[in-house]
Amino acid sequence: MKPPPLTLIPILGDQLSLGLSSLKDADPATTTILLMEVADETTYVRHHKQKIAFILSAMRHHAALLREQGWTVEYVTLDDPDNSGSFTGEVARAVARLEPERIVVTEAGEWRVQAMLEAWETLFGIPVEIRSDDRFLATHAAFQAWAEDRKQLRMEYFYREMRRETGLLMDGKDPVGGQWNFDHDNRKPAQSDLLMPHPLRFPPDAITQDVLALVADRFADHPGSLDSFAWAVTAHDAERQQKHFLDHALAGFGDYQDAMLTGEPALWHSLLSPYLNAGLLDPLALCRAVEKRFRAGKVPVNAAEGFIRQIIGWREYVRGIYWREGPDYAQRNALGATRALPAFYWTGETDLHCMAEALGQTLANAHAHHIQRLMVTGTFALLIGADPHAVHLWYLEIYIDAYEWVELPNTLGMSQFADGGLLGSKPYAASGAYINKMSDYCKSCRYDVRQRTGPDACPFNALYWDFIARHEDTLARNPRMAMPYRTWSKMAPATQDEIRGSAKAFLDRLDAAAEAG
């Protein structure tokens, strides 16, 4: 008797969701699921060791869960001697081995992988159905419709549409509290506190220990350390971390989401983004849980709104920008920046205390919160004129939650202003005063944040004004930059020369260090 036609469902490493669209009408009796660890995906950039370990361990745990639920799963490990090293190569081997009638797959999150999926039907000679990823609220078509004919694609207006569509934090047709955005309440500096919440840590089980050994052996030259690995690698543990955040940290998230403290890598942040982006958590369910805490009077509106905006606002918005703008977006360089990133981005060895803190925890944990990324490591790269494509590749490789669809617009557009203002209305350029206001970093720095020039002055200060001067032709007409340009124009020429000379001396030292290797 001839066996029933077989459907092959490949699942990618950021599709670790039981409710994935490709699985929704599948019959376990006539379906084989394929998960693949492939060399191409671990090395197209030099991913942080913990990022590789997290994804591989999460994939292995997800395969075990699928089997428990009755699915037939074929799993290709990275060290399988027959591993072809690519998604297409592994699907080709599975097609030859299993002779499926068709392939069903959920769309990829990145252009380069989506191009692979779209080539499979021609390559393999069988039907390939590519389904939308309904884990996101906005389809590509919906975002395109929202963006069409708009002169400015501001996230705030997209976010309001997402609030209306989901009903999150809405009182009928109006936003709770009478306003859409409570960001002005979310800029408080923090003080060290013995009662400060700390995220859960998950000791590596046997599967994760095997993965850590594999990564240590195979990716020894990649950045970062495996020593502190304690990430959740299952949906169950990711949900435990979610509940812990909701119970212990969400109430303070709004007030202190921009704060930074020496030796405190998490503060009131959730550390849930790796799980959201890999598929272990449901973004809308998380937002509903946050809203429930607000409605129950357990968290203030600025905390609930600020967190929900990160998910249904920024996260959905940058995905829309990524797919709308196309692959050439990664090459944009509106400010003509060309300097190489300093080597200390990979070592953390710098006498700039704010950079050492942000980079040190990044190398140790593959994570830093959004203000450390935007206003410390990102602002420094912007001020020195670092090549935005190099900056993009660094963020993509170094952070555990970085997938190109979410990382590229945030880095190249918001952080580096390389898209000329498509995503952000102004560059996120700042002097040392901002870091001093929002952190305790400057107290432990060998540089003096109160000085603008000279060998002991905080380099951010002269670099900021040098950035303003360098890009006057491009930025002076931006209404949100009017104040700094008025201030610059009122400085005496001798003062301007001193500032630019101090910036040049610092940049020359960076260049000399780069040349020395």
C-alpha positions in Angstrom: 0.0 0.0 0.0 1.4 3.4 -1.0 2.1 5.7 2.0 0.1 9.0 2.2 1.7 12.1 0.6 4.3 13.6 2.9 4.6 17.3 3.8 8.0 18.7 4.8 8.0 21.6 7.2 11.4 23.3 7.7 11.5 25.4 10.9 14.2 28.1 11.2 16.0 29.0 14.4 13.9 32.1 15.1 10.6 30.1 14.6 10.5 28.2 17.8 6.8 28.6 18.4 4.2 25.8 18.6 1.6 28.0 16.9 3.8 28.7 13.9 1.7 29.4 10.8 3.3 26.5 8.9 2.1 24.0 11.5 -1.5 25.3 11.9 -3.3 22.8 9.7 -0.6 20.1 9.5 -1.4 16.5 10.2 1.4 14.9 12.4 0.7 11.6 10.6 1.8 12.9 7.2 4.2 15.6 8.2 7.9 15.7 8.9 9.4 18.7 10.6 13.0 19.6 9.8 15.2 21.7 12.1 18.8 22.5 10.9 21.9 23.8 12.6 24.0 25.0 9.7 27.4 26.6 9.5 26.3 29.5 7.2 24.0 30.9 9.9 26.6 30.7 12.7 29.3 32.4 10.7 27.8 35.0 8.2 28.9 37.4 11.0 31.0 36.5 14.0 28.1 36.0 16.4 28.7 36.2 20.1 29.4 32.8 21.6 26.3 33.0 23.8 24.1 34.0 20.9 25.0 30.8 19.0 24.7 28.7 22.2 21.3 30.2 23.0 19.8 29.5 19.5 21.3 26.0 19.2 20.1 25.0 22.6 16.7 26.5 22.2 16.4 24.6 18.8 17.3 21.3 20.4 14.9 21.8 23.3 12.1 22.8 20.8 12.7 19.7 18.8 12.3 17.6 21.9 9.0 19.4 22.7 7.7 18.8 19.2 8.5 15.1 19.5 6.7 15.0 22.9 3.6 16.4 21.2 3.6 13.7 18.5 5.4 15.3 15.6 8.0 13.5 13.5 11.1 15.6 13.7 14.4 15.3 11.7 17.1 17.3 13.4 20.5 18.1 11.8 23.2 19.0 14.3 26.1 21.3 13.5 28.6 18.6 13.9 26.8 16.0 11.8 29.5 14.9 9.3 26.9 14.9 6.4 25.8 18.5 7.2 25.9 20.6 4.0 26.3 23.8 6.0 23.3 25.7 4.5 19.5 25.7 4.8 19.1 25.0 1.1 21.6 22.1 1.3 19.8 20.5 4.2 16.4 20.9 2.7 17.8 19.3 -0.5 19.1 16.4 1.4 15.7 16.0 3.2 13.8 16.2 -0.1 16.0 13.5 -1.6 15.7 11.3 1.5 11.9 11.7 2.2 10.5 12.5 -1.2 7.8 14.9 0.1 4.9 15.9 -2.0 5.3 19.6 -0.9 7.1 21.9 1.4 5.3 24.3 3.8 7.4 27.0 5.5 6.8 30.2 7.4 8.3 33.3 5.8 11.9 34.1 7.0 12.7 37.2 9.0 15.6 38.4 6.9 16.0 39.2 3.2 18.8 36.8 2.5 17.0 33.8 4.0 13.7 34.7 2.4 15.5 34.6 -1.0 16.6 31.1 -0.2 13.0 30.0 0.5 11.7 31.6 -2.7 14.2 29.6 -4.7 13.2 26.2 -3.3 10.3 25.5 -5.6 12.4 25.8 -8.7 15.4 24.0 -7.2 13.4 21.0 -5.9 10.6 20.8 -8.4 7.8 20.4 -5.8 5.3 23.0 -4.6 6.6 25.3 -1.8 4.0 27.2 0.2 5.5 30.2 2.1 3.1 31.4 4.7 3.0 34.8 6.5 4.4 35.0 9.9 1.3 35.8 12.0 3.3 36.1 15.2 3.6 39.8 14.2 0.6 42.1 14.3 1.3 44.0 11.1 1.6 42.1 7.8 4.0 43.5 5.2 1.0 44.7 3.2 -0.6 46.4 6.2 2.6 48.3 7.0 3.0 49.3 3.3 -0.6 50.6 3.3 0.0 52.6 6.4 3.3 54.0 5.1 2.0 54.8 1.6 1.8 58.6 0.7 3.2 59.6 4.1 6.0 62.2 4.0 7.3 61.0 7.4 7.1 57.5 8.7 7.0 58.3 12.4 6.7 55.4 14.8 4.4 57.3 17.1 1.6 57.4 14.6 2.0 53.7 13.6 2.0 52.8 17.3 -1.3 54.6 17.8 -2.8 52.4 15.0 -1.5 49.3 16.7 -3.1 50.4 20.0 -6.4 50.9 18.2 -6.2 47.5 16.4 -5.4 45.6 19.5 -7.4 47.6 22.0 -4.3 47.6 24.3 -4.5 50.4 26.9 -7.6 51.9 25.3 -10.7 53.3 27.0 -13.1 53.0 24.1 -11.7 55.1 21.3 -9.3 57.0 23.6 -6.0 56.0 25.2 -6.0 55.4 28.9 -4.9 58.4 30.9 -5.9 60.7 28.0 -2.6 60.5 26.2 -0.8 58.0 23.9 2.7 58.3 25.3 4.1 58.8 28.8 7.7 58.9 27.9 8.3 62.2 29.7 7.8 60.2 32.9 10.4 57.6 32.0 13.7 59.4 32.3 14.6 59.1 35.9 18.1 58.2 37.0 18.4 55.3 39.4 20.2 54.8 42.7 21.8 51.6 43.9 19.2 49.7 45.9 19.6 46.4 47.7 16.0 45.6 46.8 16.6 46.1 43.1 15.0 43.3 41.1 17.3 40.8 39.3 16.3 38.5 36.5 16.1 34.7 37.0 19.1 32.7 35.9 18.8 29.2 34.4 21.7 26.7 35.1 22.5 24.9 31.8 21.0 21.4 31.6 22.7 18.5 29.8 21.5 19.6 26.4 22.8 23.1 26.9 26.1 21.9 28.4 26.6 19.8 25.2 25.9 22.9 23.1 28.3 25.1 25.2 31.1 22.6 24.7 30.4 22.5 20.9 30.4 26.4 20.7 33.6 26.6 22.9 35.4 24.2 20.6 34.1 25.4 17.2 33.8 29.2 17.7 36.7 29.9 20.0 37.6 33.0 17.9 34.2 34.6 18.1 33.6 37.5 20.5 32.2 37.1 24.0 32.4 34.6 26.9 30.3 31.5 27.7 31.2 31.6 31.4 28.0 33.4 32.6 25.5 31.6 30.3 22.2 31.4 32.2 19.6 32.2 29.5 16.3 30.3 29.3 16.3 27.9 26.4 12.7 26.6 26.6 9.3 28.3 26.3 8.6 27.1 29.8 11.6 28.9 31.3 11.0 31.9 29.1 7.5 32.2 30.6 9.0 31.9 34.1 11.3 34.9 33.3 8.3 36.7 31.9 6.3 36.2 35.1 9.3 37.2 37.3 9.6 40.5 35.3 5.9 41.2 35.6 5.9 40.4 39.4 9.1 42.2 40.4 10.4 44.7 37.8 7.6 46.0 35.5 6.3 48.5 38.1 9.7 50.3 37.9 10.4 49.8 34.2 8.8 53.0 33.2 10.6 55.3 35.6 14.0 53.8 35.2 14.1 52.4 31.6 16.7 55.0 30.6 18.8 54.6 33.8 22.3 53.1 33.9 24.3 52.0 37.0 27.8 50.5 37.3 27.7 46.8 37.9 24.0 46.5 37.2 23.4 45.1 33.7 19.6 44.5 34.0 18.1 47.1 36.4 14.3 47.0 35.7 14.6 45.7 32.2 12.8 42.5 31.2 15.5 40.6 29.3 12.7 39.0 27.3 13.7 40.2 23.8 15.8 37.1 23.0 12.8 34.9 23.8 10.4 37.1 21.8 12.7 37.2 18.8 13.4 33.4 18.8 9.7 32.6 19.2 9.7 31.2 22.7 7.3 34.0 23.9 4.2 35.4 22.3 4.5 39.2 22.0 0.8 40.0 22.0 0.2 37.7 25.0 3.0 39.4 26.8 1.4 42.8 26.2 -2.0 41.5 27.3 -0.3 40.4 30.6 1.2 43.8 31.1 -2.1 45.5 30.5 -3.8 43.1 33.0 -1.3 44.2 35.7 -2.1 47.8 34.9 -5.9 47.3 35.0 -5.5 45.5 38.3 -3.7 48.5 39.7 -0.4 46.7 40.2 1.8 48.9 37.8 1.5 52.5 36.9 0.4 53.6 33.4 3.8 54.9 32.4 5.4 51.5 33.0 2.7 49.6 31.2 2.5 52.0 28.3 6.3 52.3 27.9 6.8 48.6 27.8 3.9 47.9 25.4 5.2 50.6 23.1 8.5 48.7 22.9 6.6 45.7 21.6 3.7 46.8 19.4 5.3 50.1 18.6 9.0 49.9 18.0 9.3 46.1 17.3 6.5 46.1 14.8 7.6 49.4 13.3 11.2 48.5 12.6 10.1 45.2 11.0 7.9 47.2 8.7 10.7 49.6 7.8 13.1 46.7 7.2 10.9 44.9 4.7 9.6 48.1 3.0 13.1 49.6 2.4 14.7 46.5 0.9 18.2 45.1 0.9 20.0 48.3 -0.1 18.9 49.9 3.2 22.0 48.3 4.8 24.3 50.3 2.5 23.0 53.8 3.3 25.4 56.3 4.7 23.7 59.7 4.8 26.5 61.3 6.9 29.4 59.9 4.9 30.9 58.2 7.9 33.9 55.9 7.2 36.0 55.4 10.4 36.6 51.9 11.5 35.1 50.8 14.8 37.8 50.8 17.6 39.1 47.5 18.6 37.8 48.0 22.2 34.3 47.2 20.9 35.4 43.6 20.9 37.6 43.7 24.0 35.9 46.2 26.3 39.4 47.6 27.2 39.0 51.4 27.3 39.4 54.1 29.9 36.0 55.5 29.0 34.1 54.1 32.0 30.7 54.3 30.3 31.9 52.4 27.3 33.8 49.8 29.4 30.6 49.2 31.4 28.4 48.8 28.4 30.9 46.8 26.4 32.0 44.7 29.4 28.5 43.4 30.1 27.9 42.9 26.4 30.9 40.7 26.1 30.0 38.8 29.3 26.3 38.4 28.7 25.6 39.2 25.0 23.2 41.8 26.2 22.9 45.5 27.1 19.7 47.4 27.5 18.5 49.9 24.9 19.9 53.1 26.4 23.4 51.6 26.7 23.1 50.5 23.0 21.7 53.8 21.8 23.2 56.5 24.0 26.6 55.0 24.9 28.0 52.5 22.3 25.8 53.9 19.5 26.3 57.6 20.3 30.1 57.1 20.5 30.1 55.4 17.1 28.0 58.2 15.7 30.2 61.0 17.1 33.5 59.5 15.9 32.0 59.0 12.4 32.2 55.2 12.4 31.1 53.4 9.2 27.4 52.7 9.8 27.6 49.3 8.0 30.4 48.2 10.3 28.4 49.4 13.2 25.4 47.4 12.0 27.5 44.3 11.6 28.9 44.7 15.2 25.4 45.0 16.7 24.2 42.0 14.6 27.0 39.8 15.8 27.3 40.9 19.5 23.7 40.9 20.9 21.7 37.8 21.7 18.4 39.3 20.5 19.8 40.7 17.2 18.2 39.5 14.0 18.7 41.7 11.0 15.0 42.7 10.7 15.0 44.3 14.1 18.7 45.3 14.5 19.4 47.0 11.2 16.7 49.8 11.3 17.5 50.4 15.0 21.2 50.6 14.4 21.6 52.2 10.9 18.5 54.4 11.1 17.9 55.3 14.7 21.4 55.1 16.2 23.6 56.2 13.3 21.1 58.4 11.3 22.6 56.8 8.2 19.2 56.7 6.5 19.1 60.5 6.6 16.1 60.7 8.9 13.7 58.1 7.5 13.4 56.4 10.9 14.5 59.1 13.4 13.7 62.8 13.2 17.2 63.7 14.4 20.5 62.1 15.2 20.9 60.7 18.7 24.0 62.8 19.3 24.8 63.8 22.9 27.6 65.0 25.0 28.8 63.5 28.3 26.1 65.5 30.1 23.4 63.0 29.1 25.4 60.0 30.3 26.1 61.8 33.6 22.4 62.6 34.1 21.2 59.1 33.5 24.0 57.1 35.1 26.7 56.9 37.8 29.3 56.1 35.2 31.0 59.5 35.2 31.8 59.3 38.9 34.2 56.4 38.2 35.7 57.6 35.0 39.2 58.9 34.6 37.8 61.7 32.4 36.0 64.8 33.8 32.5 65.1 32.3 32.5 68.8 33.3 35.5 69.7 31.1 35.0 70.2 27.4 38.5 70.2 26.1 41.9 69.0 27.1 43.5 65.6 27.9 41.3 65.1 31.0 38.0 66.2 29.5 35.3 63.7 28.7 35.8 62.9 25.0 32.1 62.8 24.4 32.0 66.6 24.9 34.4 67.7 22.2 33.2 64.9 19.9 29.7 66.1 20.2 30.4 69.7 19.1 32.8 68.4 16.4 30.0 66.3 15.1 27.7 69.3 15.1 30.3 71.3 13.2 31.1 68.6 10.7 27.5 68.1 9.6 26.3 71.6 9.6 25.4 71.6 5.9 23.3 68.5 6.4 21.7 69.0 9.8 21.4 72.7 10.4 18.1 73.0 8.7 16.6 70.2 10.8 14.2 72.0 13.2 15.1 69.6 16.1 18.7 70.6 15.7 18.1 74.3 15.9 19.2 74.8 19.5 22.6 73.1 19.3 23.4 75.0 16.1 22.4 78.3 17.7 24.7 77.5 20.6 27.6 76.5 18.3 27.2 79.7 16.3 27.4 81.9 19.5 30.8 80.4 20.5 33.9 82.4 19.8 36.0 81.2 16.9 38.8 80.5 19.2 36.6 78.3 21.4 35.3 76.5 18.3 38.9 75.8 17.2 39.8 74.6 20.7 36.9 72.2 20.7 37.6 70.8 17.3 41.3 70.5 18.0 40.5 68.5 21.1 38.2 66.2 19.1 40.8 65.8 16.4 43.5 64.8 19.0 41.2 62.1 20.3 40.2 60.8 16.9 43.9 60.8 15.8 44.6 58.6 18.8 41.8 56.2 17.8 43.2 56.1 14.3 46.7 55.5 15.5 45.6 52.6 17.7 43.7 51.1 14.8 46.8 51.3 12.6 48.9 49.7 15.3 46.6 46.8 15.2 
